[in-house]
Amino acid sequence: MRCGCNKWVAAAWAVAAVAVSPAVQAQKAPAVASLAEELQRIRTDVELVKQAVVQVPTLAQAVKDIDAKLAVLEQDVATLRETAGASPEVVGAIDRVAARVDALAQEVAAARAELAAVERPPIAGGGGASHHGGFSWATDDGRFALSIGGYGQIRSEVALSGGFDHVDEATLRIRRARLATKGHLGSDRLTFKLVVDAAKSPSLHDLYLDYRFAPGLALRAGQWKTQFIRQFTTSSTRLAFVERSRFVDNYRYDRDVMVALHGQALDGRLGYYASFGNGAGRAKDNDNIDFNQVVRLEYALVGALPKHEEGDWRGRDDMSLVVTGGFVHDLVALADDLAGLAVNNDVDADGEVDNVRVISATAGAALRYRGASATAEWVLRRESWGTILDHPDNAALAAALNDLGGSGDTRYYQGFYVSGTYMVVPRRVMVGARVAHSRNPLLRVGGRTVSEPPLAARLLEVDGLVQLYDDRVGGRFIGLMYSFFDYNARTGPDPAGDKQHRILVETQLQF
């Protein structure tokens, strides 16, 4: 696309030259007829000048708009480099697109230079920013770029007893209020991201640098989500259900300070990730001398690897079927208080905190096609307590673990969920259902804790969803979710209050 300002700039210079020429040649006395003809020519030139002057502000704004669009396009090309496969054909295609973008940027720069000679003072507003998932700026050469955005989620929560005869909870909540900035520094190979949340008190969620060595290979360092359970790693703005399953909360890790290698291979069909980190939670130093290790793979059986997102509210025409797997090895430092129980966390009296060895594995699949989606995930955890539970000081801890199932120094826990959604009104209304079942562990990982033991050994969860979408607010707009929870004891009768109904209504706005 070319700017139409060249003809007006040329016209302005031509008119200026014509206006100057009579003064240079005014040495001879002109005839009256010639003066009249010259006056008519000047009047015509004045009209051309008026037209050019009127067009200059509009053309100036047009060039700014084109600059902003080019900045977004350059960021899209950078994103494509990160997510595309490493085959020569794919890399070559991306390079050709990048070259066309660079050529177009040079044309716009030339038009801007021509326009500057006759441009009026800068037009108020605009500021060279564009909006595409956030407000974006970029330097003329594309070496530096910055995007700022955010979102808020306001929620109403009501919890009812199993017999609907008592209100256990009723509240309004600011569930999330996040501000995010991202971009690249010096080159689209080096990107960064910063996310803070102010829903309760300001807290750092994400902060990392990511350097791409080659297509399909990047190194990341900083803090972000531990890549284990897909439903947790999916951004809350891209979830279909208002809240993640409690199964996920039982087994997930948290954000952590990590270093990772990640990328894609096999023409973009295989995504890989391997990291080591503190395992202690957000912005926390390592609580022992051991790092946790995480490995995760995703493979597209059909289609290309999509972004992590629940549902298919845009109604994609090409089917996407992805299978996933992950593994975590972690030595969890044992606190002196676990779920309200006093713990002797140095049973061998060597002056060092005892660890519980936790090995977790996950497998899953996600299908999306024409407004329909189906997702399933399963997690298995193995906990090795060593001699910790044999110590007399930890008798209460051992009894609490026995109530949740298993015996001895090795305990196993597992859980799963299955969900499905469908757009009953394309790009507007989604309905969904989800079922989850899990054993409830006493120990949390990733620096997370609970204040009291689980109500019972097992938990059954059934969820129903109606979600409204709107492109103008970035996707999710208003969601209604109903959940039924049923706690089941391993042996004997179920505890009192083992059933609960919960109703959530949430609105989400992005900028």
C-alpha positions in Angstrom: 0.0 0.0 0.0 1.4 3.5 -1.0 0.6 6.8 0.6 -1.3 9.2 -1.7 0.6 12.3 -0.4 3.3 12.5 -3.1 1.1 14.2 -5.7 0.0 16.8 -3.1 3.6 17.5 -2.0 4.7 17.8 -5.6 1.7 20.1 -6.3 2.6 22.3 -3.3 6.2 22.7 -4.5 5.1 23.4 -8.1 2.7 26.1 -6.9 5.5 27.7 -4.8 7.8 27.8 -7.9 5.1 29.4 -10.0 4.3 32.0 -7.3 8.0 33.0 -7.1 8.6 33.3 -10.9 6.6 36.5 -11.5 8.7 38.4 -8.9 11.9 37.3 -10.6 10.8 38.4 -14.0 9.1 41.7 -12.9 11.8 43.9 -14.5 9.7 44.5 -17.7 6.4 46.5 -17.6 3.6 44.0 -18.5 0.6 44.6 -20.6 -2.9 44.8 -18.9 -4.1 41.7 -20.8 -1.1 39.7 -19.6 -1.6 40.9 -16.0 -5.2 39.7 -16.2 -4.1 36.4 -17.5 -1.4 36.1 -14.8 -3.9 37.0 -12.1 -6.2 34.2 -13.3 -3.3 31.7 -13.2 -2.4 32.8 -9.7 -6.0 32.4 -8.6 -5.9 28.9 -10.0 -2.6 28.2 -8.1 -4.1 29.5 -4.9 -7.0 27.0 -5.2 -4.4 24.2 -5.7 -2.6 25.4 -2.6 -5.8 25.4 -0.6 -6.5 21.9 -1.6 -3.0 20.8 -0.7 -3.1 22.5 2.7 -6.4 20.9 3.5 -5.0 17.5 2.7 -1.8 17.8 4.7 -3.3 17.1 8.2 -5.3 14.1 6.9 -2.2 12.7 5.1 -0.1 13.2 8.2 -2.6 11.2 10.3 -2.7 8.6 7.6 1.0 8.1 7.7 0.9 7.8 11.5 -1.9 5.2 11.2 0.2 3.2 8.7 3.2 3.4 11.0 1.1 1.9 13.8 -0.2 -0.9 11.6 3.3 -1.7 10.5 4.4 -2.0 14.1 1.7 -4.5 14.8 2.6 -6.4 11.6 6.2 -6.6 12.6 5.2 -8.0 16.0 3.0 -10.5 14.3 6.0 -11.6 12.2 8.1 -11.9 15.3 5.5 -14.0 17.0 5.3 -16.2 13.9 9.0 -16.8 14.0 8.7 -18.0 17.6 5.8 -20.4 16.9 6.5 -21.6 13.4 8.4 -24.8 12.7 12.1 -25.0 11.9 11.9 -26.4 8.4 13.7 -24.4 5.6 10.4 -23.9 3.8 8.7 -22.3 6.8 11.8 -20.2 7.7 12.1 -19.0 4.0 8.4 -18.1 3.8 8.7 -16.0 7.0 11.8 -14.3 5.7 10.0 -13.3 2.5 7.1 -11.8 4.5 9.6 -9.9 6.7 11.4 -8.5 3.6 8.1 -7.3 2.2 7.3 -5.6 5.5 10.7 -3.9 5.6 10.3 -2.6 2.0 6.8 -1.2 2.9 8.3 0.5 5.9 10.9 2.2 3.7 8.2 3.5 1.4 6.2 4.9 4.3 9.4 6.5 5.7 10.0 8.2 2.3 6.5 9.5 2.2 6.8 10.8 5.7 10.0 12.7 4.8 8.3 14.4 1.8 5.3 15.3 3.8 7.4 16.9 6.6 8.3 19.8 4.2 4.7 21.1 4.1 3.3 19.5 7.2 1.3 21.5 9.8 2.1 21.2 13.5 1.5 17.7 14.8 -2.1 16.6 15.1 -3.4 16.1 18.6 -4.1 12.5 19.7 -3.0 9.2 18.3 0.6 9.3 19.6 1.7 6.6 17.1 0.1 3.9 19.1 -2.0 1.0 17.8 -4.3 -1.4 19.7 -4.1 -5.1 19.1 -4.5 -7.1 22.3 -3.0 -4.0 24.1 -1.6 -0.6 23.2 1.5 -1.0 21.0 4.5 1.1 20.0 7.6 0.4 17.9 10.6 2.3 16.7 10.8 3.1 13.0 13.5 0.4 12.4 11.5 -2.2 14.3 14.4 -3.0 16.7 12.4 -2.0 19.8 8.7 -2.6 20.5 6.4 -2.3 23.6 2.9 -3.4 24.2 0.8 -2.5 27.3 -2.5 -4.2 28.2 -4.4 -5.7 31.0 -7.7 -7.1 32.2 -10.0 -7.3 35.1 -12.4 -9.9 36.4 -15.3 -9.0 38.7 -17.2 -11.9 40.3 -20.2 -12.8 42.4 -20.0 -16.0 44.4 -22.7 -17.9 46.3 -22.2 -21.2 48.0 -25.1 -23.3 49.3 -25.2 -26.4 51.4 -26.0 -29.8 49.8 -29.7 -29.6 50.7 -30.0 -26.0 49.5 -31.2 -25.1 53.0 -28.2 -22.9 54.0 -26.1 -20.2 52.4 -22.5 -20.9 53.3 -21.0 -18.0 51.4 -22.1 -14.9 49.5 -19.7 -12.3 48.3 -18.5 -10.0 45.5 -14.9 -10.3 44.5 -12.3 -8.6 42.4 -10.9 -11.9 41.1 -8.1 -10.5 39.0 -6.9 -7.0 38.1 -3.7 -7.4 36.0 -1.5 -5.1 34.0 0.9 -6.6 31.5 3.7 -5.2 29.3 5.7 -7.1 26.8 7.8 -6.4 23.7 11.3 -6.9 22.3 14.7 -5.3 22.9 17.1 -4.6 20.1 15.8 -7.5 18.0 12.7 -9.6 17.9 14.9 -12.5 19.1 15.0 -11.0 22.6 11.5 -10.6 24.1 10.3 -9.8 27.6 7.1 -9.9 29.6 6.0 -8.3 32.9 2.7 -9.0 34.7 1.5 -7.6 38.0 -1.8 -8.2 39.8 -3.5 -5.7 42.1 -6.7 -7.5 43.0 -5.7 -7.8 46.7 -2.2 -6.3 47.0 0.3 -5.6 44.3 2.2 -8.8 43.5 4.6 -9.9 40.7 3.2 -12.7 38.6 5.4 -12.9 35.5 8.8 -11.4 34.7 11.1 -13.0 32.2 13.4 -12.6 29.3 13.2 -15.0 26.3 16.0 -15.3 23.7 15.5 -17.2 20.4 18.7 -18.8 19.2 17.1 -20.2 16.1 13.6 -21.0 14.8 12.3 -23.7 17.2 14.9 -23.1 20.0 14.7 -20.4 22.8 16.0 -19.9 26.3 13.9 -18.3 29.0 14.8 -17.0 32.4 12.7 -15.4 35.1 9.4 -16.2 36.7 6.3 -17.6 35.0 3.9 -20.5 35.3 5.3 -24.0 35.9 4.3 -25.9 32.7 2.7 -29.0 34.1 -1.1 -29.1 33.9 -2.5 -27.6 30.7 -5.6 -26.1 32.3 -3.4 -24.2 34.8 -0.9 -23.0 32.1 -3.8 -21.6 30.1 -4.3 -17.9 30.8 -7.4 -17.1 32.8 -8.5 -14.8 29.9 -8.6 -17.9 27.6 -10.4 -20.2 29.9 -13.9 -21.2 28.9 -15.1 -22.1 32.5 -15.2 -19.3 35.0 -13.0 -21.2 37.4 -10.4 -24.0 37.0 -11.3 -27.4 38.4 -10.4 -28.2 42.0 -8.7 -31.2 40.6 -6.2 -28.8 39.1 -5.7 -27.0 42.5 -4.9 -30.4 44.1 -2.0 -31.2 41.8 -0.7 -28.0 40.1 2.5 -26.2 40.7 2.6 -22.4 40.9 4.6 -19.6 39.2 8.3 -20.1 40.0 11.7 -18.7 39.3 13.1 -20.9 36.6 15.4 -21.3 33.6 13.9 -23.2 30.6 14.7 -24.3 27.0 11.6 -24.5 24.8 10.5 -24.4 21.2 8.9 -26.4 18.4 10.0 -29.0 16.0 8.7 -31.3 13.3 7.3 -28.4 11.2 5.6 -26.9 14.2 3.7 -30.1 15.2 5.8 -30.9 18.3 6.2 -28.4 21.2 8.8 -29.1 23.8 9.7 -27.6 27.2 12.3 -28.4 29.8 13.1 -26.3 32.9 14.6 -26.3 36.4 13.6 -24.0 39.1 13.4 -23.3 42.8 10.1 -25.0 43.3 9.3 -22.6 46.2 6.6 -20.4 44.6 6.4 -16.8 43.4 9.5 -14.6 43.8 10.8 -16.9 46.5 14.4 -18.2 47.0 15.0 -21.9 46.9 13.8 -23.5 50.2 16.4 -26.2 50.0 19.5 -26.9 47.8 17.5 -28.9 45.2 15.9 -27.7 42.0 12.7 -29.2 40.6 12.9 -30.5 37.0 10.0 -30.2 34.6 9.6 -31.8 31.1 6.5 -31.3 28.9 5.7 -32.3 25.3 2.7 -31.4 23.1 2.1 -33.0 19.7 -0.5 -32.0 17.1 -2.0 -35.2 15.7 -4.3 -33.0 13.5 -3.5 -29.5 12.4 -0.9 -27.2 13.9 -0.2 -26.6 17.6 -2.7 -24.0 18.8 -2.3 -21.6 21.7 -3.4 -22.8 25.1 -7.1 -22.0 25.1 -10.3 -23.6 26.3 -13.2 -23.9 23.9 -13.5 -22.8 20.3 -15.4 -19.5 20.5 -14.0 -18.3 17.2 -15.3 -21.4 15.4 -12.2 -22.6 13.6 -12.7 -24.4 10.3 -9.6 -26.5 10.6 -9.7 -29.3 13.2 -7.1 -29.3 15.9 -6.3 -32.4 18.0 -3.4 -32.2 20.4 -2.0 -34.8 22.8 0.1 -33.8 25.8 2.4 -35.2 28.4 4.5 -33.9 31.3 6.8 -35.0 34.1 8.0 -33.3 37.3 10.6 -34.4 39.8 10.7 -32.4 43.0 12.1 -32.6 46.5 9.6 -30.6 48.5 11.0 -29.0 51.7 8.7 -30.0 54.6 7.3 -27.1 56.7 6.9 -27.3 60.4 3.2 -27.0 60.0 1.3 -29.0 57.4 -2.5 -28.3 57.0 -2.6 -27.2 60.6 -0.7 -30.2 62.0 2.6 -29.7 63.9 5.4 -31.5 62.1 8.9 -32.5 63.1 10.7 -31.7 59.8 14.2 -32.7 60.9 13.7 -36.3 62.2 17.4 -37.2 61.8 18.4 -34.1 63.7 21.1 -33.2 61.2 20.1 -29.5 61.2 18.6 -29.6 57.7 14.9 -29.6 56.8 13.6 -33.0 55.6 12.3 -33.3 52.1 9.4 -35.3 50.5 10.3 -36.7 47.1 7.4 -36.0 44.7 7.2 -37.4 41.2 4.2 -36.3 39.1 3.1 -37.3 35.6 0.3 -36.0 33.4 -1.3 -36.9 30.1 -4.1 -35.2 28.2 -5.7 -34.4 24.9 -7.5 -31.4 23.5 -9.8 -31.2 20.4 -11.3 -28.1 18.8 -13.4 -27.9 15.6 -16.1 -25.5 14.4 -17.2 -24.2 17.7 -17.0 -27.5 19.6 -14.2 -28.6 22.0 -13.3 -31.5 24.2 -10.5 -31.6 26.7 -9.2 -34.3 29.2 -6.3 -34.5 31.6 -5.0 -37.0 34.0 -2.4 -36.7 36.8 -0.6 -39.3 38.8 1.5 -38.4 41.8 3.9 -40.5 43.9 5.1 -39.2 47.3 8.1 -40.7 49.1 8.1 -39.7 52.8 11.1 -41.8 53.9 11.3 -42.1 57.7 9.4 -38.9 58.4 6.1 -40.7 59.2 7.9 -43.2 61.5 8.9 -40.6 64.0 6.6 -40.4 67.1 6.4 -36.6 66.8 4.6 -37.1 63.4 2.0 -39.6 64.5 -0.8 -37.1 63.9 0.5 -36.4 60.4 0.7 -40.2 59.6 -2.9 -40.7 60.8 -4.1 -37.8 58.7 -2.4 -39.3 55.6 -3.8 -42.7 56.4 -7.3 -41.3 56.5 -6.8 -40.1 52.9 -5.7 -43.5 51.8 -2.6 -45.6 51.5 0.0 -46.6 54.1 3.7 -46.8 54.6 6.3 -44.2 53.4 5.1 -44.1 49.8 1.7 -42.7 48.8 0.0 -42.4 45.4 -2.7 -39.9 44.3 -4.4 -39.4 41.0 -7.2 -37.5 39.4 -8.7 -36.4 36.1 -11.2 -34.1 34.4 -13.1 -34.2 31.2 -14.8 -31.1 29.7 -16.7 -30.2 26.6 -18.0 -26.9 25.2 -20.1 -25.8 22.2 -21.0 -22.4 20.7 -24.8 -22.6 20.4 -24.6 -19.0 18.9 -21.5 -18.6 16.8 -19.0 -16.2 18.4 -21.6 -15.2 21.0 -22.9 -17.9 23.3 -21.1 -21.0 24.6 -22.4 -23.8 26.8 -20.3 -26.4 28.5 -20.0 -29.2 31.0 -17.1 -30.6 33.1 -16.6 -33.6 35.3 -13.6 -34.1 37.6 -12.6 -36.7 40.2 -9.5 -36.8 42.3 -7.9 -38.0 45.5 -7.2 -35.2 47.8 -3.5 -34.9 48.9 -2.5 -33.3 52.2 0.8 -32.0 50.7 0.8 -29.1 48.3 3.7 -28.4 45.9 5.2 -25.3 44.4 5.3 -23.4 47.7 1.6 -23.7 48.2 0.0 -24.7 51.5 -3.5 -25.5 53.0 -4.7 -24.4 56.4 -6.5 -27.7 57.2 -6.8 -31.3 56.0 -9.2 -32.1 53.1 -12.8 -32.8 54.2 -12.5 -36.4 52.8 -10.2 -38.6 50.7 -11.9 -38.1 47.3 -13.7 -35.3 45.6 -16.3 -35.5 42.7 -16.9 -32.2 40.9 -19.6 -31.5 38.2 -19.7 -28.1 36.5 -22.1 -26.4 34.0 -21.4 -23.3 32.0 -23.0 -20.5 30.0 -20.5 -18.0 28.6 -21.2 -14.9 26.6 -18.5 -13.6 24.2 -17.9 -10.2 22.6 -15.1 -9.3 20.2 -15.2 -5.7 21.5 -14.0 -6.7 25.0 -11.5 -9.3 23.8 -13.5 -12.5 24.0 -15.1 -13.6 27.3 -17.6 -11.1 28.6 -20.1 -12.6 31.1 -20.1 -16.1 32.4 -22.4 -18.1 34.6 -21.1 -21.3 36.1 -22.7 -23.8 38.5 -20.6 -26.4 40.4 -21.6 -29.4 42.5 -18.9 -30.8 44.9 -19.2 -34.2 46.7 -16.5 -35.3 49.1 -16.3 -39.1 49.7 -14.6 -40.8 52.6 -12.3 -43.7 51.8 -14.0 -45.9 54.5 -17.0 -45.4 56.7 -19.7 -42.7 56.4 -19.1 -39.4 54.6 -18.4 -36.4 56.8 -21.0 -33.8 57.5 -21.2 -31.0 55.0 -19.7 -33.3 52.3 -21.8 -31.7 49.5 -21.9 -28.1 48.3 -23.4 -26.1 45.4 -21.6 -23.0 44.1 -22.8 -20.4 41.6 -20.4 -18.0 40.0 -21.2 -15.0 37.8 -18.2 -13.2 36.3 -17.6 -10.4 33.9 -14.2 -9.9 32.2 -12.9 -6.7 30.5 -9.6 -6.5 28.6 -7.8 -3.5 27.2 
